[in-house]
Amino acid sequence: MLWAWVVWLECKKASVMAQLEGKTVVITGASSGIGAAISAQCLDAGAQVIGLCRRSDTLDSRVRGISCDLRDQASIDDAMAQIESASARVDVWVNNAGVAKLSKITDGALEDWDTMWSVNVRALAYCSQAALKFLSPESGQIINVSSMSGHRVPPTGGFYAPTKFAVRGITDALRSELRAAGSRIRVASVSPGFVDTPLLDEYFQGREEQLAEAKASMQMLGAEDVANCVLHIINSPMHVDIGDIQLRSSDQKA
C-alpha cells in the first residue's frame, strides 16, 4: 500500500501547487519562526512572497523583502506604497508579526504594554484595513496568526493574553463587516499553543529555567505545524470559510 500513499501525497502536493502557483502572498514578520515557515511553504508551492519585517536582509533570498516597523504608522504606509508598486494584486495577506513579553497587569511596565498593543493589535488591524485595497473582493484572504492565549488566559498570560483576545475580536468583526458589504474576502485565524520559536524565547526571557523545563516536559509545536494550518486555510475551497484553527502539543496541559 506504500505506492498508494505516495500517489496520494503527490496528488496533494500538486493540489497545493495549483492553488498557489503564480499568486502573491504578503506576510508580516516573515524573517523568522512561523513567518519564515509560512514563507517557505508558499514559495515551494509556487507563490510570490512579499515579506514585511524590520530587517529585510534576514529574509529568504526568494522573498521580496520590505523593511517595516509595525510600531510606526508611517513605516507601514511606506511599505503599502512599495507593495502597490511591486504587485497589482495580493491574493493572501498573513498578519503573522507579534510581540510576546511577560508583563503582568498588577505590575507590568507600560512600555511593554504599548509595544505589544501597537504590534499585536493596532498594526494587525491597520494592515488588514490597508490590505483590502489589494485583495480581490471575490477571492482574497486575510489570515491572522493569533494564540491559544486569545481563548483562555494562562497563569502567566498578563497583558499578552488581552492582545490576543483583541485579535480574535478583530478577526470576527472584520469578517462580519465584509459580509455586510457584500465582499467574499475570507478572514481566518490560527491559534497555536507553545511553538518552539524565537518568540517563545522572548516570552520566557529571565525565566530560562522554566522554558527548559517546559521543553523537557513536552514535544512543542514547530513553526512548520502552524504553517501547515495556514496553508490548509489558503487551499480550502471558496465555499469553506474557516474561522479559527486552535492547535497545541498533545503534551500541553492547558
MARDOBA-531981 format. One record per residue: x, y, z of N, C-alpha, C in turn. Coordinates in steps of 0.001 Angstrom, whole numbers. Example, Ala and Ser with C-alpha at 12.3 -4.5 7.8 and 13.67 -1.06 7.14 Angstrom:
! MARDOBA-531981
ATOM | n.east | n.north | n.up | ca.east | ca.north | ca.up | c.east | c.north | c.up
ATOM | 13190 | -5690 | 7800 | 12300 | -4500 | 7800 | 13200 | -3300 | 7800 .
ATOM | 12850 | -2250 | 7080 | 13670 | -1060 | 7140 | 12900 | 30 | 7870 .
! end
This chain:
! MARDOBA-531981
ATOM | n.east | n.north | n.up | ca.east | ca.north | ca.up | c.east | c.north | c.up
ATOM | 822 | -1218 | 0 | 0 | 0 | 0 | 859 | 1274 | 0 .
ATOM | 2189 | 1099 | 82 | 3048 | 2274 | 128 | 2890 | 3119 | -1125 .
ATOM | 2753 | 2440 | -2271 | 2628 | 3189 | -3514 | 1385 | 4083 | -3515 .
ATOM | 302 | 3576 | -2915 | -939 | 4350 | -2858 | -737 | 5613 | -2017 .
ATOM | -11 | 5466 | -913 | 272 | 6622 | -63 | 1116 | 7648 | -804 .
ATOM | 2113 | 7166 | -1550 | 2980 | 8073 | -2304 | 2179 | 8814 | -3367 .
ATOM | 1301 | 8097 | -4057 | 463 | 8721 | -5087 | -438 | 9787 | -4471 .
ATOM | -1058 | 9444 | -3309 | -1930 | 10414 | -2631 | -1169 | 11654 | -2231 .
ATOM | 56 | 11463 | -1700 | 866 | 12591 | -1255 | 1240 | 13478 | -2422 .
ATOM | 1609 | 12873 | -3539 | 1979 | 13665 | -4709 | 781 | 14432 | -5262 .
ATOM | -388 | 13803 | -5227 | -1603 | 14483 | -5680 | -1928 | 15676 | -4783 .
ATOM | -1715 | 15484 | -3479 | -1971 | 16572 | -2523 | -1012 | 17728 | -2782 .
ATOM | 260 | 17407 | -3015 | 1237 | 18451 | -3315 | 861 | 19190 | -4584 .
ATOM | 418 | 18449 | -5586 | 17 | 19064 | -6850 | -1167 | 19993 | -6652 .
ATOM | -2089 | 19601 | -5765 | -3260 | 20429 | -5492 | -2852 | 21744 | -4846 .
ATOM | -1923 | 21680 | -3883 | -1429 | 22890 | -3231 | -746 | 23796 | -4249 .
ATOM | 67 | 23183 | -5132 | 748 | 23951 | -6160 | -254 | 24678 | -7044 .
ATOM | -1328 | 23955 | -7410 | -2335 | 24548 | -8278 | -3005 | 25743 | -7617 .
ATOM | -3208 | 25663 | -6295 | -3877 | 26743 | -5573 | -3018 | 27996 | -5488 .
ATOM | -1708 | 27834 | -5344 | -840 | 28977 | -5065 | 57 | 29388 | -6227 .
ATOM | 144 | 28589 | -7240 | 1013 | 28887 | -8375 | 677 | 30259 | -8957 .
ATOM | 1685 | 31139 | -8976 | 1520 | 32448 | -9580 | 807 | 33464 | -8713 .
ATOM | 428 | 33104 | -7503 | -286 | 34038 | -6633 | 696 | 34811 | -5747 .
ATOM | 205 | 35897 | -5169 | 1044 | 36746 | -4331 | 559 | 36690 | -2886 .
ATOM | 1491 | 36401 | -1980 | 1184 | 36310 | -555 | 2053 | 37329 | 183 .
ATOM | 1428 | 38155 | 994 | 2166 | 39102 | 1839 | 2155 | 38566 | 3265 .
ATOM | 3330 | 38549 | 3897 | 3457 | 38010 | 5254 | 4206 | 39016 | 6117 .
ATOM | 3608 | 39422 | 7231 | 4321 | 40288 | 8163 | 5128 | 39404 | 9126 .
ATOM | 6257 | 39925 | 9588 | 7109 | 39131 | 10474 | 7614 | 37883 | 9779 .
ATOM | 8071 | 38050 | 8536 | 8387 | 36887 | 7698 | 9805 | 36363 | 7867 .
ATOM | 10624 | 37006 | 8686 | 12047 | 36679 | 8694 | 12425 | 35495 | 9575 .
ATOM | 11562 | 35119 | 10515 | 11937 | 34022 | 11412 | 10697 | 33304 | 11922 .
ATOM | 10911 | 32181 | 12588 | 9820 | 31465 | 13246 | 8695 | 31077 | 12308 .
ATOM | 7460 | 31330 | 12750 | 6281 | 30935 | 11993 | 6234 | 31656 | 10651 .
ATOM | 6579 | 32932 | 10632 | 6552 | 33690 | 9387 | 7478 | 33104 | 8338 .
ATOM | 8681 | 32707 | 8753 | 9632 | 32103 | 7817 | 9114 | 30760 | 7309 .
ATOM | 8469 | 29994 | 8188 | 7936 | 28692 | 7782 | 6793 | 28850 | 6784 .
ATOM | 5911 | 29829 | 7019 | 4820 | 30093 | 6071 | 5400 | 30535 | 4729 .
ATOM | 6397 | 31413 | 4774 | 7037 | 31884 | 3545 | 7593 | 30717 | 2744 .
ATOM | 8317 | 29825 | 3416 | 8943 | 28698 | 2725 | 7905 | 27805 | 2054 .
ATOM | 6823 | 27529 | 2754 | 5795 | 26653 | 2182 | 5091 | 27326 | 1012 .
ATOM | 4833 | 28619 | 1113 | 4196 | 29331 | -2 | 5128 | 29389 | -1215 .
ATOM | 6402 | 29648 | -972 | 7369 | 29686 | -2065 | 7478 | 28326 | -2751 .
ATOM | 7533 | 27269 | -1953 | 7631 | 25918 | -2517 | 6405 | 25563 | -3344 .
ATOM | 5278 | 26211 | -3025 | 4035 | 25940 | -3757 | 3880 | 26854 | -4975 .
ATOM | 4885 | 27671 | -5243 | 4865 | 28467 | -6459 | 4380 | 29888 | -6306 .
ATOM | 4169 | 30342 | -5069 | 3676 | 31701 | -4859 | 4830 | 32704 | -4858 .
ATOM | 4502 | 33942 | -5169 | 5407 | 35055 | -4947 | 5150 | 35547 | -3535 .
ATOM | 6205 | 35702 | -2739 | 6042 | 36125 | -1347 | 6678 | 37487 | -1137 .
ATOM | 5908 | 38385 | -546 | 6415 | 39685 | -118 | 6462 | 39652 | 1400 .
ATOM | 7640 | 39869 | 1955 | 7810 | 39768 | 3398 | 8077 | 41112 | 4045 .
ATOM | 7293 | 41428 | 5078 | 7493 | 42658 | 5840 | 8161 | 42315 | 7164 .
ATOM | 9247 | 42993 | 7462 | 9922 | 42803 | 8748 | 10883 | 43960 | 8963 .
ATOM | 11383 | 44081 | 10176 | 12254 | 45214 | 10479 | 13594 | 45104 | 9752 .
ATOM | 14076 | 43857 | 9568 | 15351 | 43663 | 8858 | 15110 | 42744 | 7663 .
ATOM | 14866 | 43354 | 6515 | 14541 | 42566 | 5329 | 15741 | 41775 | 4804 .
ATOM | 16964 | 42135 | 5246 | 18139 | 41411 | 4773 | 18248 | 40025 | 5398 .
ATOM | 17405 | 39717 | 6383 | 17437 | 38391 | 7022 | 16455 | 37414 | 6371 .
ATOM | 15734 | 37850 | 5342 | 14724 | 37014 | 4711 | 15335 | 35994 | 3759 .
ATOM | 14576 | 34956 | 3473 | 14899 | 34009 | 2410 | 15156 | 34811 | 1134 .
ATOM | 16187 | 34445 | 401 | 16563 | 35203 | -797 | 15467 | 35216 | -1854 .
ATOM | 14538 | 34265 | -1766 | 13445 | 34208 | -2745 | 12305 | 35167 | -2399 .
ATOM | 12325 | 35724 | -1199 | 11269 | 36622 | -746 | 11598 | 38060 | -1138 .
ATOM | 10604 | 38771 | -1644 | 10787 | 40199 | -1880 | 10605 | 40904 | -539 .
ATOM | 11680 | 41395 | 15 | 11639 | 41963 | 1359 | 11347 | 43444 | 1369 .
ATOM | 10550 | 43864 | 2337 | 10265 | 45281 | 2567 | 10498 | 45558 | 4047 .
ATOM | 11399 | 46475 | 4333 | 11669 | 46840 | 5727 | 10484 | 47628 | 6277 .
ATOM | 10012 | 47212 | 7444 | 8833 | 47864 | 8015 | 8838 | 47690 | 9529 .
ATOM | 8661 | 48795 | 10231 | 8498 | 48769 | 11680 | 7007 | 48913 | 11967 .
ATOM | 6376 | 47838 | 12378 | 4927 | 47835 | 12558 | 4465 | 48705 | 13722 .
ATOM | 5379 | 49216 | 14512 | 5010 | 50136 | 15583 | 4806 | 51554 | 15062 .
ATOM | 5202 | 51782 | 13820 | 5210 | 53129 | 13252 | 4269 | 53194 | 12046 .
ATOM | 3218 | 54006 | 12131 | 2239 | 54085 | 11050 | 2881 | 54546 | 9746 .
ATOM | 3796 | 55499 | 9817 | 4448 | 56000 | 8607 | 5231 | 54892 | 7915 .
ATOM | 5853 | 54027 | 8706 | 6601 | 52909 | 8140 | 5660 | 51921 | 7449 .
ATOM | 4501 | 51688 | 8057 | 3510 | 50807 | 7438 | 3010 | 51424 | 6136 .
ATOM | 2717 | 52728 | 6144 | 2239 | 53402 | 4939 | 3264 | 53308 | 3810 .
ATOM | 4538 | 53459 | 4166 | 5598 | 53351 | 3157 | 5658 | 51935 | 2590 .
ATOM | 5497 | 50934 | 3456 | 5501 | 49537 | 2993 | 4331 | 49288 | 2044 .
ATOM | 3168 | 49854 | 2362 | 1998 | 49677 | 1498 | 2244 | 50290 | 124 .
ATOM | 2910 | 51436 | 91 | 3224 | 52077 | -1184 | 4170 | 51202 | -2003 .
ATOM | 5117 | 50550 | -1340 | 6044 | 49665 | -2043 | 5330 | 48426 | -2571 .
ATOM | 4390 | 47893 | -1780 | 3614 | 46743 | -2243 | 2797 | 47115 | -3468 .
ATOM | 2212 | 48310 | -3430 | 1382 | 48763 | -4549 | 2193 | 48869 | -5826 .
ATOM | 3436 | 49318 | -5712 | 4278 | 49447 | -6903 | 4843 | 48113 | -7359 .
ATOM | 4922 | 47144 | -6428 | 5520 | 45840 | -6758 | 4512 | 44847 | -7297 .
ATOM | 3241 | 44987 | -6919 | 2250 | 43977 | -7290 | 899 | 44633 | -7539 .
ATOM | 286 | 44260 | -8648 | -1031 | 44814 | -8961 | -2105 | 44211 | -8075 .
ATOM | -1839 | 43006 | -7543 | -2849 | 42322 | -6743 | -2175 | 41470 | -5678 .
ATOM | -2811 | 41365 | -4535 | -2385 | 40438 | -3485 | -3511 | 39431 | -3292 .
ATOM | -3171 | 38153 | -3247 | -4185 | 37112 | -3098 | -4418 | 36737 | -1635 .
ATOM | -3338 | 36723 | -853 | -3435 | 36339 | 558 | -2584 | 37288 | 1390 .
ATOM | -3155 | 37758 | 2489 | -2405 | 38613 | 3424 | -2353 | 37883 | 4761 .
ATOM | -1148 | 37635 | 5268 | -970 | 36932 | 6533 | -396 | 37885 | 7569 .
ATOM | -1197 | 38219 | 8575 | -731 | 39025 | 9704 | -92 | 38081 | 10723 .
ATOM | 1219 | 37930 | 10618 | 1922 | 36981 | 11479 | 2733 | 37661 | 12577 .
ATOM | 3205 | 38870 | 12337 | 4098 | 39530 | 13293 | 3442 | 39672 | 14660 .
ATOM | 4228 | 39448 | 15688 | 3717 | 39588 | 17047 | 4841 | 39765 | 18039 .
ATOM | 4489 | 40301 | 19195 | 5451 | 40504 | 20280 | 4887 | 39856 | 21533 .
ATOM | 5712 | 39112 | 22251 | 5279 | 38451 | 23486 | 6245 | 38797 | 24613 .
ATOM | 5721 | 39448 | 25633 | 6521 | 39784 | 26807 | 5750 | 39371 | 28055 .
ATOM | 6484 | 38893 | 29054 | 5861 | 38592 | 30340 | 5669 | 39912 | 31068 .
ATOM | 4441 | 40393 | 31076 | 4165 | 41693 | 31673 | 2793 | 41628 | 32336 .
ATOM | 2801 | 41556 | 33656 | 1557 | 41377 | 34402 | 683 | 42630 | 34384 .
ATOM | -592 | 42434 | 34673 | -1497 | 43562 | 34845 | -1179 | 44283 | 36160 .
ATOM | -776 | 43528 | 37178 | -555 | 44113 | 38502 | 672 | 45012 | 38567 .
ATOM | 1750 | 44650 | 37868 | 2962 | 45459 | 37979 | 3766 | 45522 | 36683 .
ATOM | 3122 | 45217 | 35554 | 3830 | 45239 | 34280 | 4215 | 46643 | 33850 .
ATOM | 5251 | 46728 | 33028 | 5738 | 48017 | 32540 | 4855 | 48523 | 31404 .
ATOM | 4482 | 49783 | 31470 | 3632 | 50385 | 30447 | 4299 | 50313 | 29074 .
ATOM | 5604 | 50406 | 29041 | 6338 | 50327 | 27777 | 6104 | 48969 | 27106 .
ATOM | 6114 | 47896 | 27893 | 5852 | 46562 | 27341 | 4416 | 46463 | 26835 .
ATOM | 3484 | 47025 | 27587 | 2082 | 47013 | 27157 | 1923 | 47732 | 25823 .
ATOM | 2545 | 48919 | 25716 | 2433 | 49707 | 24496 | 3004 | 48959 | 23294 .
ATOM | 4145 | 48296 | 23504 | 4780 | 47561 | 22405 | 3889 | 46424 | 21930 .
ATOM | 3361 | 45629 | 22868 | 2504 | 44511 | 22483 | 1227 | 44992 | 21822 .
ATOM | 634 | 46049 | 22369 | -625 | 46539 | 21794 | -401 | 47108 | 20395 .
ATOM | 682 | 47859 | 20215 | 916 | 48508 | 18925 | 1183 | 47485 | 17818 .
ATOM | 1875 | 46385 | 18134 | 2193 | 45382 | 17117 | 1089 | 44337 | 16990 .
ATOM | 682 | 43759 | 18123 | -264 | 42634 | 18098 | -1674 | 43041 | 17702 .
ATOM | -2042 | 44286 | 18021 | -3437 | 44712 | 17816 | -3539 | 45838 | 16788 .
ATOM | -2952 | 46986 | 17109 | -3134 | 48158 | 16248 | -2583 | 47909 | 14850 .
ATOM | -1353 | 47402 | 14756 | -748 | 47177 | 13440 | -1498 | 46091 | 12665 .
ATOM | -1946 | 45054 | 13364 | -2701 | 43989 | 12703 | -3987 | 44535 | 12095 .
ATOM | -4703 | 45365 | 12851 | -5946 | 45944 | 12341 | -5669 | 46910 | 11196 .
ATOM | -4632 | 47736 | 11351 | -4310 | 48725 | 10323 | -3853 | 48046 | 9033 .
ATOM | -3018 | 47001 | 9156 | -2568 | 46260 | 7968 | -3744 | 45575 | 7281 .
ATOM | -4675 | 45045 | 8062 | -5857 | 44403 | 7484 | -6669 | 45417 | 6682 .
ATOM | -6851 | 46602 | 7256 | -7599 | 47651 | 6565 | -6899 | 48040 | 5267 .
ATOM | -5590 | 48227 | 5348 | -4824 | 48635 | 4167 | -4791 | 47534 | 3108 .
ATOM | -4792 | 46285 | 3557 | -4724 | 45149 | 2625 | -5951 | 45054 | 1738 .
ATOM | -7066 | 45593 | 2187 | -8320 | 45458 | 1444 | -8247 | 46072 | 50 .
ATOM | -7394 | 47090 | -116 | -7320 | 47716 | -1444 | -6517 | 46861 | -2426 .
ATOM | -5771 | 45870 | -1906 | -5003 | 44987 | -2779 | -5718 | 43668 | -3066 .
ATOM | -6605 | 43262 | -2164 | -7224 | 41943 | -2248 | -8451 | 41945 | -3152 .
ATOM | -8624 | 40867 | -3905 | -9820 | 40714 | -4719 | -11033 | 40530 | -3809 .
ATOM | -12108 | 41300 | -4015 | -13300 | 41131 | -3177 | -14011 | 39805 | -3421 .
ATOM | -13585 | 39075 | -4438 | -14204 | 37790 | -4748 | -13416 | 36602 | -4224 .
ATOM | -12110 | 36777 | -4011 | -11309 | 35608 | -3639 | -10174 | 35891 | -2660 .
ATOM | -10047 | 37124 | -2173 | -8946 | 37454 | -1275 | -9068 | 36782 | 89 .
ATOM | -7943 | 36695 | 785 | -7926 | 36094 | 2114 | -7032 | 36887 | 3054 .
ATOM | -7477 | 37024 | 4292 | -6662 | 37583 | 5369 | -6587 | 36515 | 6459 .
ATOM | -5368 | 36184 | 6878 | -5170 | 35163 | 7914 | -4344 | 35773 | 9036 .
ATOM | -4876 | 35729 | 10247 | -4191 | 36267 | 11416 | -3585 | 35127 | 12237 .
ATOM | -2299 | 35230 | 12520 | -1665 | 34261 | 13413 | -1852 | 34775 | 14837 .
ATOM | -2675 | 34088 | 15592 | -3026 | 34515 | 16940 | -2385 | 33565 | 17964 .
ATOM | -3141 | 33145 | 18957 | -2591 | 32317 | 20026 | -3720 | 31681 | 20814 .
ATOM | -3433 | 30544 | 21431 | -4386 | 29964 | 22370 | -4646 | 30919 | 23528 .
ATOM | -3720 | 31862 | 23766 | -3918 | 32854 | 24821 | -5052 | 33814 | 24488 .
ATOM | -5570 | 33752 | 23263 | -6733 | 34537 | 22900 | -8035 | 33802 | 23148 .
ATOM | -7933 | 32596 | 23726 | -9123 | 31790 | 24018 | -9240 | 31470 | 25509 .
ATOM | -8118 | 31505 | 26207 | -8120 | 31360 | 27662 | -6867 | 32038 | 28180 .
ATOM | -6918 | 32534 | 29401 | -5764 | 33252 | 29937 | -4935 | 32297 | 30790 .
ATOM | -3712 | 31969 | 30345 | -2853 | 31117 | 31162 | -2346 | 31869 | 32382 .
ATOM | -1797 | 31172 | 33368 | -1349 | 31832 | 34604 | -382 | 32988 | 34380 .
ATOM | 451 | 32878 | 33325 | 1416 | 33956 | 33056 | 971 | 34812 | 31871 .
ATOM | -328 | 34792 | 31551 | -817 | 35499 | 30371 | -593 | 36991 | 30409 .
ATOM | -764 | 37594 | 31593 | -530 | 39024 | 31741 | -1216 | 39852 | 30682 .
ATOM | -519 | 40867 | 30160 | -1094 | 41762 | 29163 | -1067 | 41151 | 27766 .
ATOM | -229 | 40132 | 27564 | -152 | 39475 | 26242 | -1489 | 38846 | 25875 .
ATOM | -2119 | 38160 | 26825 | -3387 | 37478 | 26537 | -4472 | 38446 | 26062 .
ATOM | -4668 | 39595 | 26708 | -5676 | 40532 | 26201 | -5430 | 40976 | 24765 .
ATOM | -4151 | 41098 | 24365 | -3895 | 41494 | 22975 | -4369 | 40408 | 22019 .
ATOM | -4264 | 39151 | 22426 | -4704 | 38067 | 21552 | -6220 | 37882 | 21586 .
ATOM | -6862 | 38220 | 22710 | -8323 | 38275 | 22713 | -8784 | 39352 | 21733 .
ATOM | -8034 | 40454 | 21656 | -8378 | 41526 | 20720 | -8253 | 41050 | 19273 .
ATOM | -7233 | 40248 | 18982 | -7077 | 39692 | 17631 | -8292 | 38848 | 17263 .
ATOM | -8750 | 38078 | 18210 | -9949 | 37264 | 17987 | -11140 | 38157 | 17641 .
ATOM | -11296 | 39263 | 18376 | -12397 | 40180 | 18114 | -12264 | 40873 | 16774 .
ATOM | -11043 | 41282 | 16422 | -10815 | 41941 | 15134 | -11137 | 40995 | 13985 .
ATOM | -10718 | 39740 | 14123 | -10985 | 38745 | 13078 | -12478 | 38597 | 12830 .
ATOM | -13241 | 38438 | 13898 | -14689 | 38254 | 13766 | -15368 | 39534 | 13268 .
ATOM | -14930 | 40690 | 13766 | -15541 | 41956 | 13357 | -15298 | 42221 | 11876 .
ATOM | -14073 | 41977 | 11416 | -13747 | 42221 | 10013 | -14552 | 41294 | 9104 .
ATOM | -14676 | 40045 | 9506 | -15467 | 39106 | 8701 | -16915 | 39587 | 8590 .
ATOM | -17484 | 40017 | 9705 | -18875 | 40486 | 9701 | -19043 | 41729 | 8831 .
ATOM | -18092 | 42662 | 8938 | -18184 | 43881 | 8147 | -18082 | 43604 | 6653 .
ATOM | -17188 | 42683 | 6286 | -17016 | 42351 | 4869 | -18259 | 41672 | 4305 .
ATOM | -18843 | 40774 | 5099 | -20056 | 40104 | 4625 | -21189 | 41121 | 4460 .
ATOM | -21303 | 42047 | 5392 | -22350 | 43066 | 5309 | -22161 | 43949 | 4077 .
ATOM | -20906 | 44105 | 3640 | -20605 | 44927 | 2469 | -20693 | 44135 | 1169 .
ATOM | -20995 | 42841 | 1266 | -21116 | 42014 | 73 | -19801 | 41460 | -444 .
ATOM | -18724 | 41600 | 339 | -17419 | 41083 | -67 | -17293 | 39609 | 288 .
ATOM | -16582 | 38857 | -557 | -16337 | 37444 | -303 | -14923 | 37192 | 233 .
ATOM | -14227 | 38253 | 605 | -12906 | 38075 | 1219 | -13066 | 37259 | 2495 .
ATOM | -12273 | 36211 | 2616 | -12363 | 35354 | 3794 | -11345 | 35792 | 4845 .
ATOM | -11751 | 35747 | 6104 | -10890 | 36157 | 7215 | -10814 | 35000 | 8212 .
ATOM | -9611 | 34572 | 8528 | -9427 | 33434 | 9426 | -8294 | 33712 | 10397 .
ATOM | -8182 | 32878 | 11401 | -7052 | 32968 | 12317 | -6567 | 31568 | 12667 .
ATOM | -5326 | 31512 | 13106 | -4708 | 30281 | 13600 | -4209 | 30573 | 15003 .
ATOM | -4605 | 29741 | 15962 | -4292 | 30000 | 17372 | -3479 | 28843 | 17960 .
ATOM | -2158 | 28924 | 17902 | -1334 | 27846 | 18455 | -1034 | 28035 | 19940 .
ATOM | -726 | 26918 | 20598 | -183 | 26958 | 21944 | 1308 | 27221 | 21864 .
ATOM | 2098 | 26591 | 22731 | 3540 | 26794 | 22714 | 4130 | 26334 | 21380 .
ATOM | 4870 | 27242 | 20731 | 5587 | 26933 | 19493 | 7056 | 27251 | 19731 .
ATOM | 7923 | 26329 | 19399 | 9352 | 26490 | 19653 | 9953 | 27443 | 18622 .
ATOM | 9867 | 28739 | 18907 | 10376 | 29788 | 18020 | 11066 | 30860 | 18853 .
ATOM | 11752 | 31814 | 18213 | 12369 | 32908 | 18967 | 11364 | 33715 | 19791 .
ATOM | 10093 | 33764 | 19371 | 9079 | 34483 | 20144 | 8908 | 33870 | 21526 .
ATOM | 8998 | 32550 | 21596 | 8874 | 31869 | 22884 | 10058 | 32215 | 23784 .
ATOM | 11249 | 32299 | 23191 | 12426 | 32694 | 23968 | 12248 | 34098 | 24535 .
ATOM | 11643 | 34975 | 23727 | 11400 | 36348 | 24190 | 10419 | 36353 | 25361 .
ATOM | 9368 | 35541 | 25238 | 8342 | 35493 | 26274 | 8904 | 34978 | 27597 .
ATOM | 9853 | 34041 | 27505 | 10438 | 33440 | 28714 | 11745 | 34113 | 29118 .
ATOM | 12020 | 35295 | 28577 | 13254 | 35987 | 28948 | 13295 | 36227 | 30454 .
ATOM | 14392 | 35812 | 31064 | 14518 | 35913 | 32506 | 13968 | 34707 | 33239 .
ATOM | 13345 | 33798 | 32501 | 12792 | 32563 | 33086 | 13286 | 31358 | 32276 .
ATOM | 14560 | 31396 | 31921 | 15131 | 30379 | 31051 | 15007 | 28963 | 31631 .
ATOM | 15096 | 28851 | 32947 | 14964 | 27523 | 33565 | 13554 | 26974 | 33371 .
ATOM | 12546 | 27834 | 33491 | 11171 | 27406 | 33280 | 10952 | 26966 | 31838 .
ATOM | 11564 | 27689 | 30904 | 11439 | 27318 | 29494 | 12086 | 25966 | 29235 .
ATOM | 13263 | 25755 | 29833 | 13943 | 24471 | 29667 | 13096 | 23331 | 30224 .
ATOM | 12442 | 23564 | 31360 | 11565 | 22556 | 31956 | 10361 | 22281 | 31053 .
ATOM | 9806 | 23349 | 30483 | 8651 | 23184 | 29598 | 9025 | 22382 | 28360 .
ATOM | 10190 | 22672 | 27790 | 10626 | 21945 | 26603 | 10928 | 20483 | 26918 .
ATOM | 11419 | 20242 | 28140 | 11716 | 18865 | 28532 | 10450 | 18057 | 28798 .
ATOM | 9354 | 18757 | 29133 | 8122 | 18062 | 29513 | 7194 | 17773 | 28336 .
ATOM | 7491 | 18353 | 27175 | 6585 | 18163 | 26036 | 7317 | 18291 | 24716 .
ATOM | 6727 | 17728 | 23691 | 7190 | 17988 | 22337 | 6378 | 19170 | 21826 .
ATOM | 6999 | 20331 | 21834 | 6286 | 21537 | 21435 | 5967 | 21539 | 19949 .
ATOM | 5018 | 22359 | 19568 | 4741 | 22560 | 18155 | 5963 | 23191 | 17499 .
ATOM | 6154 | 22878 | 16227 | 7163 | 23556 | 15439 | 6508 | 24603 | 14555 .
ATOM | 7300 | 25521 | 14054 | 6752 | 26559 | 13177 | 6062 | 25946 | 11962 .
ATOM | 6587 | 24811 | 11495 | 6002 | 24149 | 10323 | 4594 | 23640 | 10615 .
ATOM | 4323 | 23257 | 11863 | 2975 | 22785 | 12219 | 1952 | 23906 | 12032 .
ATOM | 2329 | 25111 | 12420 | 1427 | 26257 | 12271 | 1310 | 26635 | 10796 .
ATOM | 2434 | 26593 | 10082 | 2416 | 26904 | 8649 | 1502 | 25944 | 7898 .
ATOM | 1505 | 24674 | 8296 | 614 | 23700 | 7660 | -849 | 24123 | 7781 .
ATOM | -1212 | 24660 | 8946 | -2591 | 25109 | 9158 | -2918 | 26316 | 8278 .
ATOM | -1954 | 27221 | 8153 | -2162 | 28389 | 7300 | -2367 | 27956 | 5851 .
ATOM | -1551 | 27021 | 5382 | -1698 | 26522 | 4007 | -3023 | 25792 | 3826 .
ATOM | -3470 | 25094 | 4865 | -4778 | 24432 | 4789 | -5890 | 25457 | 4582 .
ATOM | -5825 | 26569 | 5294 | -6822 | 27627 | 5135 | -6760 | 28209 | 3721 .
ATOM | -5555 | 28504 | 3260 | -5390 | 29087 | 1925 | -5981 | 28173 | 854 .
ATOM | -5775 | 26880 | 1009 | -6179 | 25931 | -24 | -7602 | 25414 | 125 .
ATOM | -8335 | 25901 | 1116 | -9723 | 25476 | 1269 | -10573 | 26063 | 140 .
ATOM | -11571 | 25311 | -343 | -12434 | 25810 | -1421 | -13130 | 27104 | -1011 .
ATOM | -13531 | 27879 | -1996 | -14138 | 29184 | -1734 | -15388 | 29103 | -866 .
ATOM | -16113 | 27988 | -919 | -17336 | 27904 | -124 | -17055 | 27515 | 1332 .
ATOM | -15780 | 27273 | 1657 | -15394 | 26913 | 3023 | -14772 | 28134 | 3696 .
ATOM | -15416 | 28624 | 4726 | -14958 | 29814 | 5446 | -14525 | 29387 | 6849 .
ATOM | -13224 | 29197 | 7038 | -12682 | 28747 | 8323 | -12533 | 29944 | 9250 .
ATOM | -13090 | 29859 | 10447 | -12987 | 30956 | 11397 | -11672 | 30949 | 12151 .
ATOM | -11355 | 29823 | 12777 | -10146 | 29748 | 13595 | -9716 | 28300 | 13725 .
ATOM | -8421 | 28066 | 13695 | -7864 | 26741 | 13977 | -7081 | 26840 | 15276 .
ATOM | -7488 | 26076 | 16275 | -6758 | 26003 | 17543 | -5905 | 24742 | 17543 .
ATOM | -4641 | 24882 | 17873 | -3766 | 23722 | 17923 | -2743 | 23891 | 19036 .
ATOM | -2373 | 22796 | 19642 | -1324 | 22795 | 20655 | -728 | 21409 | 20703 .
ATOM | 411 | 21296 | 21334 | 1034 | 19990 | 21525 | 104 | 19093 | 22327 .
ATOM | 63 | 17837 | 21940 | -764 | 16887 | 22706 | -221 | 16706 | 24115 .
ATOM | 1003 | 17188 | 24370 | 1586 | 17134 | 25713 | 1262 | 18364 | 26547 .
ATOM | 748 | 19432 | 25899 | 469 | 20656 | 26646 | -803 | 20512 | 27436 .
ATOM | -739 | 20787 | 28718 | -1874 | 20506 | 29613 | -2968 | 21553 | 29510 .
ATOM | -2656 | 22799 | 29206 | -3687 | 23842 | 29189 | -3557 | 24728 | 27955 .
! end
